Amino acid sequence: MLLDPFRILGAALLATLAMTSLLIGVVIGLYGRPSRRTNAIIMAFGTGALIQALALELAFEGAERLIEEAHLSGLVSWCWVAAGFVLGGVLYSLGNHWLDDYGAALRHPALTKLYLLRQKRERSADLLGRLARVDLLCSLPPEEMEEVLLCVQPVHVAAGETIFRQGDTGDALYLIDQGEVAVLVNDSASNTSTAPNAVPLARLAAGQSFGETALLTGEPRTATVTAITDVALLKIGKEHFDELLDESPRLRQAVETLNSQRLLQNVATLRERPDAAAWQKIALANVQRLSRKEQDVLLAKQVATGSPLALFLGATLDGIPASVVIGANFETLDAFRFTFLVAIFLSSVPEAIGSTLGMRQAGFGTRRIFTLWSLLVLAATLAGGLSSAFLAEASPVLLTVIGAIAGGGILAMVSSVMMPEAYEDGGPAVGLATIAGFLVAFLFAFV
């Protein structure tokens, strides 16, 4: 196969041109600081243009190529195109999910939120499993537990230390995660657990709780609790719990009902204990939000542990398929149709703006952001040139399938990243912006 250097150079330059809009978006994101709504409208416009280009430039024209050049039937041609799109979407989704675990989610605000929420849910599942063993907590509405999770604080106590003393102001509920504690009661006025008349009342182990009365009645401590072994506790402060009661009528009603039952008899004998697994499942299903504080903490951790290589590979996963399509379909400037290139250019600007804003929020410096996107433009240049070199003499079937695979990856990116992000920030107006982008790109098919 004789390589045509002018064809390869032309393909590389066009791929570079399409991706330079990323750098424009970075500059706007860093220094222009557009509103999220404005960026969402631009992103929706680019999404519409991309959808039109994928439908006509890749899907329809690819199938048409198979019919005219490979002499396949319409149905068989559709099957080749469909298989390529499905394969491209699967590969993008799997690669994107894998890279997210190494920090690549930070390249898109929408991916960042979903990834951080998934992290929160994973941690919440373990914590809810432990909280479900506490009669007081599993008696509360599981739908309200997301707010309770924010109030849980880990506490570690060494063996022999006193957690609280009889007569102290009740200020928290404690759940034993690991270890054992002793509950002691004094008959005299002394409040020291080491007094000669201290009477052992109970020995509590992992999964049990103590200090509930503080949350239910606000009365002083009726016993002294000391650590028998090193103890890992989960603490819920009364002040936080009272705030939850003020905000949630359902939670207050459940606590008041539980309190009235405890005044008569032990709650375990008065009501059937909810199924812990079912309670945990419902509670976890209602973990749907990230507070600003949680997001900042998780972002800081993700930046500290995330891999710059994962970020670059994630951005490459978004941009390289488009460059492959441009390179594979380029022969000469006169014969090249610029609809797809324009669509990529338009969609890349808001994508880079949103990614830049997200990276700045995550603590990335200006140099690091510019380096990442500059490397992506370079990678796109190489992809465009190489695809032109190796696919110049490719069969119609191979050329169509490769284009369809790339198109499936782009469509998966559009549907999983750009469209949700645009609607979240722009609202219903993004529908009209998407239509406008579709129609403008469609116009290029006639000029």
Sine and cosine of phi, psi and omega as CSV:
sin_phi,cos_phi,sin_psi,cos_psi,sin_omega,cos_omega
0.00,0.00,0.83,-0.56,0.00,-1.00
-1.00,0.01,0.86,-0.51,-0.04,-1.00
-0.99,0.16,0.66,-0.75,0.04,-1.00
-0.98,-0.20,0.97,-0.25,-0.07,-1.00
-0.89,0.46,-0.54,0.84,-0.01,-1.00
-0.94,0.34,-0.60,0.80,0.04,-1.00
-0.92,0.38,-0.69,0.73,0.00,-1.00
-0.90,0.44,-0.70,0.72,0.01,-1.00
-0.90,0.44,-0.67,0.74,0.01,-1.00
-0.89,0.45,-0.68,0.73,0.02,-1.00
-0.89,0.45,-0.68,0.73,0.00,-1.00
-0.90,0.45,-0.65,0.76,-0.01,-1.00
-0.93,0.38,-0.62,0.78,0.02,-1.00
-0.92,0.38,-0.64,0.77,0.06,-1.00
-0.89,0.45,-0.63,0.78,0.05,-1.00
-0.90,0.43,-0.68,0.74,0.01,-1.00
-0.87,0.50,-0.68,0.73,-0.01,-1.00
-0.89,0.46,-0.59,0.81,-0.11,-0.99
-1.00,-0.05,-0.19,0.98,0.04,-1.00
-0.90,0.43,-0.33,0.95,0.06,-1.00
-0.90,0.44,-0.38,0.93,0.08,-1.00
-0.88,0.47,-0.69,0.72,0.01,-1.00
-0.92,0.38,-0.57,0.82,0.09,-1.00
-0.89,0.46,-0.69,0.72,0.03,-1.00
-0.89,0.45,-0.61,0.79,0.03,-1.00
-0.89,0.45,-0.70,0.71,0.01,-1.00
-0.88,0.47,-0.69,0.72,0.01,-1.00
-0.90,0.43,-0.67,0.74,-0.01,-1.00
-0.91,0.42,-0.60,0.80,-0.04,-1.00
-0.98,0.19,-0.64,0.77,-0.15,-0.99
-0.90,-0.44,-0.44,0.90,-0.01,-1.00
-0.99,0.12,-0.52,0.86,0.00,-1.00
0.74,0.67,0.86,0.50,0.03,-1.00
-0.94,0.35,0.39,-0.92,0.05,-1.00
-0.93,0.37,0.39,-0.92,0.00,-1.00
-0.90,0.43,-0.55,0.84,0.01,-1.00
-0.92,0.39,-0.68,0.73,0.04,-1.00
-0.87,0.49,-0.72,0.69,0.01,-1.00
-0.90,0.44,-0.58,0.81,0.01,-1.00
-0.91,0.42,-0.64,0.76,0.02,-1.00
-0.90,0.43,-0.68,0.73,0.02,-1.00
-0.90,0.43,-0.65,0.76,0.00,-1.00
-0.90,0.44,-0.65,0.76,0.03,-1.00
-0.91,0.42,-0.63,0.77,0.06,-1.00
-0.87,0.50,-0.73,0.68,0.02,-1.00
-0.90,0.43,-0.56,0.83,0.04,-1.00
-0.90,0.44,-0.69,0.72,0.05,-1.00
-0.87,0.49,-0.66,0.75,0.02,-1.00
-0.90,0.44,-0.64,0.76,0.00,-1.00
-0.91,0.41,-0.67,0.74,-0.01,-1.00
-0.87,0.48,-0.67,0.74,0.03,-1.00
-0.89,0.45,-0.70,0.72,-0.03,-1.00
-0.91,0.42,-0.63,0.78,0.02,-1.00
-0.91,0.41,-0.63,0.78,-0.04,-1.00
-0.93,0.36,-0.71,0.70,-0.07,-1.00
-1.00,0.02,-0.80,0.59,-0.13,-0.99
-0.93,0.37,-0.57,0.82,-0.06,-1.00
-0.97,-0.26,-0.86,0.52,-0.11,-0.99
-0.93,0.38,-0.86,0.51,-0.09,-1.00
-0.92,0.39,-0.75,0.66,-0.04,-1.00
-0.93,0.37,-0.51,0.86,0.07,-1.00
-0.91,0.42,-0.70,0.71,0.04,-1.00
-0.91,0.41,-0.62,0.79,0.03,-1.00
-0.89,0.45,-0.61,0.79,0.04,-1.00
-0.88,0.47,-0.67,0.74,0.00,-1.00
-0.91,0.41,-0.60,0.80,0.00,-1.00
-0.94,0.35,-0.70,0.72,-0.10,-0.99
-0.99,0.13,-0.64,0.77,-0.11,-0.99
-0.99,-0.14,-0.60,0.80,0.00,-1.00
-0.99,-0.11,-0.10,0.99,0.05,-1.00
0.85,0.53,0.66,0.75,0.07,-1.00
-1.00,-0.07,0.36,-0.93,0.04,-1.00
-0.95,0.30,0.25,-0.97,0.00,-1.00
-0.88,0.47,-0.65,0.76,-0.03,-1.00
-0.93,0.38,-0.69,0.72,0.02,-1.00
-0.90,0.43,-0.65,0.76,0.04,-1.00
-0.88,0.48,-0.68,0.73,0.04,-1.00
-0.87,0.49,-0.65,0.76,-0.01,-1.00
-0.88,0.47,-0.66,0.75,0.03,-1.00
-0.89,0.46,-0.72,0.70,-0.01,-1.00
-0.91,0.42,-0.70,0.71,-0.01,-1.00
-0.89,0.46,-0.68,0.73,0.00,-1.00
-0.89,0.46,-0.64,0.77,0.02,-1.00
-0.91,0.41,-0.69,0.72,0.01,-1.00
-0.89,0.45,-0.69,0.73,0.01,-1.00
-0.90,0.44,-0.71,0.70,0.00,-1.00
-0.88,0.47,-0.68,0.73,0.02,-1.00
-0.89,0.46,-0.66,0.75,0.03,-1.00
-0.91,0.42,-0.65,0.76,0.02,-1.00
-0.91,0.42,-0.71,0.70,-0.01,-1.00
-0.88,0.47,-0.67,0.75,0.02,-1.00
-0.90,0.44,-0.72,0.70,-0.05,-1.00
-0.89,0.45,-0.69,0.72,0.00,-1.00
-0.92,0.40,-0.71,0.70,0.00,-1.00
-0.90,0.43,-0.65,0.76,0.00,-1.00
-0.90,0.44,-0.68,0.73,0.00,-1.00
-0.90,0.43,-0.65,0.76,-0.01,-1.00
-0.92,0.38,-0.69,0.72,-0.02,-1.00
-0.94,0.35,-0.50,0.87,0.02,-1.00
-0.84,0.54,-0.59,0.81,-0.03,-1.00
-0.92,0.38,-0.27,0.96,0.01,-1.00
-0.96,-0.28,0.14,0.99,0.10,-1.00
0.93,-0.36,0.01,1.00,-0.06,-1.00
-0.95,0.31,-0.28,0.96,-0.01,-1.00
-0.89,0.46,-0.36,0.93,-0.06,-1.00
-0.93,0.37,-0.17,0.99,-0.04,-1.00
-0.98,0.22,-0.24,0.97,0.02,-1.00
-0.71,-0.71,0.76,-0.65,0.05,-1.00
-0.83,0.55,-0.66,0.76,-0.02,-1.00
-0.91,0.42,-0.69,0.72,0.04,-1.00
-0.91,0.42,-0.61,0.79,0.00,-1.00
-0.88,0.48,-0.72,0.69,-0.02,-1.00
-0.89,0.45,-0.70,0.72,0.00,-1.00
-0.90,0.43,-0.66,0.75,-0.02,-1.00
-0.92,0.39,-0.69,0.72,0.01,-1.00
-0.91,0.41,-0.60,0.80,0.04,-1.00
-0.92,0.40,-0.61,0.79,0.06,-1.00
-0.90,0.43,-0.64,0.77,0.07,-1.00
-0.88,0.47,-0.69,0.72,0.00,-1.00
-0.88,0.47,-0.68,0.74,-0.01,-1.00
-0.91,0.42,-0.60,0.80,0.02,-1.00
-0.90,0.43,-0.68,0.74,0.04,-1.00
-0.94,0.33,-0.60,0.80,-0.01,-1.00
-0.91,0.42,-0.56,0.83,0.00,-1.00
-0.87,0.50,-0.69,0.72,0.01,-1.00
-0.92,0.39,-0.69,0.72,-0.03,-1.00
-0.92,0.39,-0.66,0.75,0.02,-1.00
-0.90,0.43,-0.56,0.83,0.06,-1.00
-0.87,0.49,-0.59,0.80,0.03,-1.00
-0.98,0.21,-0.63,0.78,0.01,-1.00
-0.93,0.38,-0.46,0.89,-0.02,-1.00
-0.91,0.40,-0.27,0.96,0.00,-1.00
-0.99,0.10,-0.10,1.00,-0.03,-1.00
-1.00,-0.10,0.84,-0.54,-0.05,-1.00
-0.82,0.57,-0.69,0.72,-0.04,-1.00
-0.87,0.50,-0.74,0.67,-0.11,-0.99
-0.97,0.26,-0.65,0.76,-0.02,-1.00
-0.96,0.26,-0.12,0.99,0.12,-0.99
-1.00,0.07,-0.17,0.99,0.02,-1.00
-1.00,0.08,0.37,-0.93,0.02,-1.00
-0.87,0.49,0.84,-0.55,-0.01,-1.00
-0.88,0.47,-0.44,0.90,0.02,-1.00
-0.91,0.42,-0.31,0.95,-0.06,-1.00
-0.99,-0.15,0.05,1.00,-0.18,-0.98
-0.97,0.22,-0.28,0.96,0.00,-1.00
-0.87,0.50,-0.66,0.75,0.02,-1.00
-0.94,0.35,-0.57,0.82,0.03,-1.00
-0.89,0.45,-0.60,0.80,-0.02,-1.00
-0.85,0.52,-0.55,0.84,-0.01,-1.00
-0.93,0.38,-0.33,0.94,-0.07,-1.00
-1.00,-0.08,-0.14,0.99,-0.06,-1.00
-0.99,0.17,0.81,-0.59,0.01,-1.00
-0.84,-0.54,0.72,-0.69,0.06,-1.00
-0.97,0.25,0.67,-0.74,0.02,-1.00
-0.72,-0.70,0.71,-0.71,0.03,-1.00
-0.89,-0.46,0.75,-0.66,-0.03,-1.00
-0.80,-0.60,0.75,-0.66,-0.01,-1.00
-0.98,0.22,0.40,-0.92,0.01,-1.00
-0.85,0.52,0.70,-0.71,0.03,-1.00
1.00,-0.03,-0.25,0.97,-0.01,-1.00
-0.99,0.16,0.48,-0.88,0.02,-1.00
-1.00,-0.04,0.77,-0.64,0.00,-1.00
-0.99,0.13,-0.74,0.68,0.20,-0.98
-0.40,-0.92,0.28,-0.96,-0.07,-1.00
-0.91,-0.41,0.41,-0.91,0.07,-1.00
-0.86,0.51,0.75,-0.66,-0.02,-1.00
1.00,-0.10,-0.25,0.97,0.06,-1.00
-0.91,0.42,0.39,-0.92,0.09,-1.00
-0.93,0.37,0.78,-0.63,0.02,-1.00
-0.95,0.31,0.84,-0.54,-0.09,-1.00
-0.73,-0.68,-0.02,1.00,-0.07,-1.00
-0.24,-0.97,0.35,-0.94,0.19,-0.98
-0.97,-0.24,0.63,-0.78,0.00,-1.00
-0.85,-0.53,0.70,-0.71,0.12,-0.99
-0.92,-0.39,0.78,-0.63,0.00,-1.00
-0.99,0.12,0.90,-0.43,0.05,-1.00
-1.00,0.03,-0.70,0.71,0.04,-1.00
-0.59,-0.81,0.55,-0.84,0.07,-1.00
0.99,-0.12,-0.13,-0.99,-0.03,-1.00
-0.69,-0.72,0.51,-0.86,0.06,-1.00
-0.76,-0.65,0.37,-0.93,0.07,-1.00
-0.93,-0.38,0.68,-0.73,0.06,-1.00
-0.97,-0.26,0.85,-0.52,-0.08,-1.00
-0.85,-0.53,0.59,-0.81,0.02,-1.00
-0.82,-0.58,0.70,-0.71,0.04,-1.00
-0.97,-0.23,0.70,-0.72,0.05,-1.00
-1.00,0.07,-0.40,0.91,-0.02,-1.00
-1.00,-0.01,-0.05,-1.00,0.01,-1.00
-0.96,0.28,-0.26,0.97,-0.01,-1.00
-0.91,0.41,0.62,-0.78,0.01,-1.00
-0.96,-0.29,0.21,0.98,-0.03,-1.00
-1.00,-0.04,0.73,-0.68,-0.02,-1.00
-0.93,0.36,-0.25,0.97,-0.04,-1.00
-1.00,-0.04,0.05,1.00,0.00,-1.00
-0.89,0.45,0.52,-0.86,-0.05,-1.00
-0.85,0.53,-0.49,0.87,-0.06,-1.00
-1.00,-0.08,0.25,0.97,0.07,-1.00
-0.93,0.38,0.82,-0.57,-0.08,-1.00
-0.95,-0.30,0.85,-0.53,0.08,-1.00
-0.89,0.46,0.80,-0.60,-0.04,-1.00
-0.97,-0.25,-0.65,0.76,-0.04,-1.00
-0.34,-0.94,0.33,-0.95,0.09,-1.00
-0.81,-0.58,0.89,-0.45,-0.10,-0.99
-0.95,-0.32,0.59,-0.81,-0.04,-1.00
-0.82,-0.57,-0.10,-1.00,-0.06,-1.00
-0.82,0.58,0.69,-0.72,0.00,-1.00
0.99,-0.12,-0.24,0.97,0.02,-1.00
-0.99,-0.14,0.27,-0.96,-0.05,-1.00
-0.78,-0.63,0.31,-0.95,0.10,-1.00
-0.47,-0.88,0.34,-0.94,-0.02,-1.00
1.00,0.06,0.22,0.98,-0.03,-1.00
-0.87,0.49,-0.56,0.83,-0.08,-1.00
-0.85,0.53,-0.52,0.85,0.01,-1.00
-0.88,0.48,-0.58,0.81,0.01,-1.00
-0.98,0.19,-0.49,0.87,-0.10,-1.00
-1.00,0.01,-0.60,0.80,-0.09,-1.00
-0.84,-0.54,-0.38,0.93,-0.06,-1.00
0.96,0.27,0.21,0.98,-0.01,-1.00
-0.97,0.23,0.31,-0.95,0.06,-1.00
-0.89,0.45,0.34,-0.94,0.02,-1.00
-0.88,0.48,0.72,-0.70,-0.01,-1.00
-0.99,-0.12,0.01,1.00,-0.01,-1.00
-0.41,-0.91,0.24,-0.97,0.09,-1.00
-0.97,-0.25,0.67,-0.74,0.00,-1.00
-0.84,-0.54,0.81,-0.59,0.03,-1.00
-0.82,-0.57,0.42,-0.91,-0.01,-1.00
-0.99,0.10,0.83,-0.56,0.08,-1.00
-0.99,0.17,-0.67,0.74,0.08,-1.00
-0.85,-0.53,0.04,-1.00,0.18,-0.98
-0.87,0.50,0.75,-0.66,-0.15,-0.99
-0.83,-0.56,0.70,-0.71,0.16,-0.99
-0.96,-0.27,0.88,-0.48,-0.07,-1.00
-0.90,-0.44,0.42,-0.91,0.18,-0.98
-0.91,-0.41,0.85,-0.53,-0.14,-0.99
-0.92,-0.38,0.70,-0.72,0.13,-0.99
-0.86,-0.50,0.93,-0.36,-0.03,-1.00
-0.94,0.33,0.59,-0.81,-0.04,-1.00
-0.89,0.46,-0.61,0.79,-0.04,-1.00
-0.90,0.44,-0.62,0.78,0.04,-1.00
-0.94,0.35,-0.66,0.75,-0.03,-1.00
-0.91,0.41,-0.60,0.80,0.04,-1.00
-0.89,0.45,-0.59,0.81,0.06,-1.00
-0.90,0.45,-0.64,0.77,0.03,-1.00
-0.90,0.44,-0.64,0.77,0.00,-1.00
-0.90,0.44,-0.61,0.79,0.01,-1.00
-0.93,0.38,-0.54,0.84,-0.07,-1.00
-1.00,0.07,-0.39,0.92,-0.10,-0.99
-0.82,-0.58,0.97,-0.23,0.06,-1.00
-0.86,0.52,-0.59,0.81,-0.01,-1.00
-0.91,0.42,-0.66,0.75,0.01,-1.00
-0.91,0.40,-0.66,0.75,0.02,-1.00
-0.89,0.45,-0.68,0.73,0.00,-1.00
-0.89,0.46,-0.66,0.75,0.00,-1.00
-0.91,0.42,-0.66,0.75,0.00,-1.00
-0.92,0.39,-0.68,0.74,0.00,-1.00
-0.90,0.44,-0.63,0.77,0.05,-1.00
-0.89,0.45,-0.70,0.71,0.02,-1.00
-0.89,0.45,-0.63,0.78,0.00,-1.00
-0.91,0.42,-0.70,0.71,0.00,-1.00
-0.90,0.44,-0.58,0.82,0.04,-1.00
-0.94,0.35,-0.63,0.78,-0.01,-1.00
-0.93,0.36,-0.48,0.88,0.04,-1.00
-0.92,0.40,-0.43,0.90,0.01,-1.00
-1.00,-0.02,-0.68,0.73,-0.10,-1.00
-0.23,-0.97,0.23,-0.97,0.03,-1.00
-0.85,0.53,0.76,-0.65,-0.10,-1.00
-0.86,0.51,-0.51,0.86,-0.05,-1.00
-0.90,0.44,-0.43,0.90,-0.02,-1.00
-1.00,-0.06,-0.14,0.99,-0.07,-1.00
-0.97,-0.23,-0.33,0.94,-0.01,-1.00
-0.61,-0.79,0.49,-0.87,0.01,-1.00
-0.95,0.30,0.75,-0.66,-0.03,-1.00
-0.95,0.31,0.77,-0.64,0.00,-1.00
-0.87,0.49,0.45,-0.89,0.07,-1.00
-0.92,0.39,0.87,-0.50,-0.13,-0.99
-0.88,0.47,-0.66,0.75,-0.04,-1.00
-0.91,0.41,-0.67,0.74,0.01,-1.00
-0.92,0.39,-0.65,0.76,0.03,-1.00
-0.88,0.48,-0.70,0.71,0.01,-1.00
-0.89,0.45,-0.65,0.76,-0.01,-1.00
-0.89,0.45,-0.69,0.72,0.00,-1.00
-0.92,0.40,-0.69,0.73,-0.01,-1.00
-0.88,0.47,-0.67,0.74,-0.02,-1.00
-0.92,0.39,-0.60,0.80,0.01,-1.00
-0.90,0.44,-0.38,0.93,-0.01,-1.00
-0.99,-0.10,0.11,0.99,0.13,-0.99
-0.99,0.10,1.00,-0.08,-0.17,-0.99
-0.82,-0.58,-0.09,1.00,-0.13,-0.99
-0.79,-0.61,0.42,-0.91,0.11,-0.99
-0.87,-0.50,0.86,-0.51,0.09,-1.00
-0.95,0.32,0.31,-0.95,0.00,-1.00
-0.86,0.50,-0.65,0.76,0.00,-1.00
-0.91,0.42,-0.69,0.72,0.03,-1.00
-0.88,0.48,-0.69,0.72,-0.03,-1.00
-0.89,0.45,-0.67,0.74,0.00,-1.00
-0.90,0.44,-0.66,0.75,0.00,-1.00
-0.91,0.42,-0.72,0.70,-0.02,-1.00
-0.92,0.39,-0.61,0.79,0.03,-1.00
-0.90,0.44,-0.69,0.72,0.01,-1.00
-0.87,0.49,-0.66,0.75,0.02,-1.00
-0.92,0.40,-0.64,0.77,-0.02,-1.00
-0.92,0.40,-0.64,0.77,0.04,-1.00
-0.90,0.44,-0.64,0.77,-0.03,-1.00
-0.93,0.37,-0.57,0.82,-0.08,-1.00
-0.97,-0.23,-0.25,0.97,-0.06,-1.00
-0.94,0.34,0.44,-0.90,-0.03,-1.00
-0.99,-0.15,0.79,-0.61,0.09,-1.00
-0.86,0.52,-0.55,0.84,0.03,-1.00
-0.89,0.45,-0.63,0.78,0.02,-1.00
-0.90,0.44,-0.64,0.77,0.05,-1.00
-0.88,0.48,-0.71,0.70,-0.01,-1.00
-0.91,0.43,-0.69,0.72,0.00,-1.00
-0.91,0.41,-0.58,0.81,0.05,-1.00
-0.91,0.42,-0.70,0.71,0.05,-1.00
-0.90,0.43,-0.60,0.80,0.05,-1.00
-0.89,0.45,-0.65,0.76,0.03,-1.00
-0.86,0.51,-0.54,0.84,0.02,-1.00
-0.97,0.24,-0.63,0.78,-0.20,-0.98
-0.98,-0.18,-0.50,0.87,-0.11,-0.99
-0.91,0.41,-0.64,0.77,0.01,-1.00
-0.81,0.59,-0.63,0.78,0.01,-1.00
-0.90,0.43,-0.64,0.77,0.01,-1.00
-0.92,0.40,-0.58,0.81,0.05,-1.00
-0.90,0.45,-0.67,0.75,0.02,-1.00
-0.90,0.44,-0.71,0.71,0.00,-1.00
-0.88,0.48,-0.73,0.68,-0.02,-1.00
-0.91,0.41,-0.65,0.76,-0.04,-1.00
-0.93,0.37,-0.49,0.87,-0.08,-1.00
-0.99,-0.16,0.01,1.00,-0.03,-1.00
-1.00,0.02,0.78,-0.63,0.13,-0.99
-0.85,-0.52,-0.86,0.52,0.09,-1.00
-0.62,-0.78,0.34,-0.94,0.02,-1.00
-0.89,0.47,-0.59,0.81,-0.03,-1.00
-0.91,0.42,-0.58,0.81,-0.07,-1.00
-1.00,-0.03,-0.21,0.98,-0.09,-1.00
-0.98,0.20,0.73,-0.69,0.06,-1.00
-0.99,-0.12,0.81,-0.59,-0.18,-0.98
-1.00,-0.01,0.09,1.00,-0.05,-1.00
-0.85,0.53,-0.76,0.65,-0.04,-1.00
-0.90,0.43,-0.66,0.75,0.00,-1.00
-0.88,0.47,-0.69,0.72,0.01,-1.00
-0.89,0.45,-0.65,0.76,0.00,-1.00
-0.89,0.45,-0.68,0.73,0.04,-1.00
-0.90,0.45,-0.68,0.73,0.00,-1.00
-0.87,0.49,-0.73,0.68,-0.04,-1.00
-0.91,0.41,-0.64,0.77,-0.06,-1.00
-0.97,0.23,-0.43,0.90,-0.06,-1.00
-0.96,0.28,-0.49,0.87,-0.02,-1.00
-0.88,0.48,-0.83,0.55,0.00,-1.00
-0.92,0.40,-0.50,0.86,0.04,-1.00
-0.88,0.47,-0.70,0.71,0.01,-1.00
-0.93,0.36,-0.57,0.82,0.04,-1.00
-0.88,0.47,-0.77,0.64,-0.01,-1.00
-0.88,0.47,-0.67,0.74,0.01,-1.00
-0.90,0.43,-0.64,0.76,0.00,-1.00
-0.90,0.43,-0.69,0.72,0.03,-1.00
-0.88,0.47,-0.65,0.76,0.02,-1.00
-0.92,0.40,-0.63,0.77,0.00,-1.00
-0.93,0.36,-0.61,0.79,0.05,-1.00
-0.90,0.44,-0.66,0.75,0.03,-1.00
-0.89,0.45,-0.55,0.83,0.00,-1.00
-0.98,0.18,-0.11,0.99,0.08,-1.00
0.98,-0.20,0.22,0.98,0.01,-1.00
-0.97,0.23,0.63,-0.78,0.03,-1.00
-0.99,0.16,0.28,-0.96,-0.02,-1.00
-0.87,0.49,-0.70,0.72,-0.03,-1.00
-0.88,0.47,-0.66,0.75,-0.03,-1.00
-0.91,0.42,-0.63,0.77,0.01,-1.00
-0.91,0.41,-0.72,0.69,0.01,-1.00
-0.89,0.45,-0.62,0.78,0.00,-1.00
-0.89,0.46,-0.71,0.71,-0.02,-1.00
-0.85,0.52,-0.78,0.62,-0.07,-1.00
-0.96,0.29,-0.50,0.87,0.07,-1.00
-0.91,0.40,-0.64,0.77,0.06,-1.00
-0.90,0.44,-0.59,0.81,0.03,-1.00
-0.91,0.41,-0.66,0.75,0.05,-1.00
-0.88,0.48,-0.66,0.75,0.05,-1.00
-0.89,0.45,-0.69,0.73,0.02,-1.00
-0.89,0.45,-0.61,0.79,0.03,-1.00
-0.91,0.42,-0.62,0.78,0.05,-1.00
-0.87,0.49,-0.73,0.68,0.02,-1.00
-0.90,0.44,-0.65,0.76,-0.01,-1.00
-0.90,0.44,-0.67,0.74,0.02,-1.00
-0.89,0.46,-0.70,0.71,0.00,-1.00
-0.92,0.39,-0.69,0.72,-0.03,-1.00
-0.92,0.38,-0.65,0.76,0.01,-1.00
-0.91,0.42,-0.59,0.81,0.06,-1.00
-0.91,0.41,-0.63,0.78,-0.02,-1.00
-0.93,0.37,-0.70,0.72,-0.12,-0.99
-1.00,0.02,-0.30,0.95,-0.04,-1.00
-0.94,-0.33,0.13,0.99,-0.04,-1.00
-0.87,0.50,-0.63,0.78,-0.04,-1.00
-0.95,-0.32,0.33,0.94,-0.04,-1.00
-0.93,0.37,0.47,-0.88,0.04,-1.00
-0.93,0.36,0.38,-0.93,0.02,-1.00
-0.84,0.55,-0.60,0.80,-0.01,-1.00
-0.91,0.41,-0.74,0.67,-0.02,-1.00
-0.89,0.45,-0.69,0.73,-0.02,-1.00
-0.89,0.45,-0.66,0.75,0.00,-1.00
-0.93,0.37,-0.68,0.73,-0.03,-1.00
-0.91,0.42,-0.68,0.73,0.02,-1.00
-0.89,0.46,-0.68,0.74,0.05,-1.00
-0.89,0.46,-0.63,0.78,0.01,-1.00
-0.93,0.37,-0.63,0.78,0.04,-1.00
-0.88,0.47,-0.71,0.70,0.05,-1.00
-0.88,0.47,-0.66,0.75,0.02,-1.00
-0.89,0.45,-0.62,0.78,0.05,-1.00
-0.89,0.45,-0.63,0.77,0.05,-1.00
-0.91,0.42,-0.67,0.74,0.02,-1.00
-0.91,0.42,-0.69,0.72,-0.02,-1.00
-0.90,0.43,-0.61,0.79,0.06,-1.00
-0.90,0.44,-0.64,0.77,0.03,-1.00
-0.91,0.41,-0.68,0.73,0.00,-1.00
-0.88,0.48,-0.72,0.69,-0.09,-1.00
-0.97,0.25,-0.52,0.85,-0.07,-1.00
-1.00,-0.07,-0.32,0.95,-0.07,-1.00
-0.86,-0.51,-0.86,0.51,-0.16,-0.99
-0.94,0.34,-0.73,0.69,-0.06,-1.00
-0.92,0.39,-0.74,0.67,0.05,-1.00
-0.87,0.49,-0.65,0.76,-0.02,-1.00
-0.91,0.41,-0.65,0.76,0.00,-1.00
-0.90,0.43,-0.70,0.71,-0.04,-1.00
-0.94,0.35,-0.60,0.80,-0.01,-1.00
-0.87,0.48,-0.64,0.77,-0.06,-1.00
-1.00,-0.06,-0.42,0.91,-0.10,-0.99
-0.95,-0.31,-0.32,0.95,0.00,-1.00
0.95,0.30,-0.33,-0.94,-0.08,-1.00
-0.86,0.51,-0.40,0.92,-0.03,-1.00
-0.88,0.47,-0.36,0.93,-0.03,-1.00
-0.93,0.37,-0.36,0.93,0.04,-1.00
-0.89,0.46,-0.73,0.69,0.03,-1.00
-0.92,0.38,-0.60,0.80,0.02,-1.00
-0.90,0.43,-0.61,0.79,0.03,-1.00
-0.91,0.42,-0.68,0.73,0.04,-1.00
-0.88,0.47,-0.67,0.74,0.01,-1.00
-0.87,0.49,-0.70,0.72,0.03,-1.00
-0.89,0.45,-0.65,0.76,0.04,-1.00
-0.87,0.50,-0.72,0.69,-0.06,-1.00
-0.94,0.35,-0.61,0.79,0.03,-1.00
-0.90,0.43,-0.69,0.73,0.04,-1.00
-0.91,0.41,-0.59,0.80,0.04,-1.00
-0.90,0.43,-0.54,0.84,0.03,-1.00
-0.88,0.47,-0.56,0.83,-0.01,-1.00
-0.90,0.43,-0.33,0.94,0.02,-1.00
-0.95,0.31,-0.24,0.97,-0.07,-1.00
-0.92,-0.40,0.00,1.00,-0.02,-1.00
-0.86,-0.51,0.00,0.00,0.00,0.00
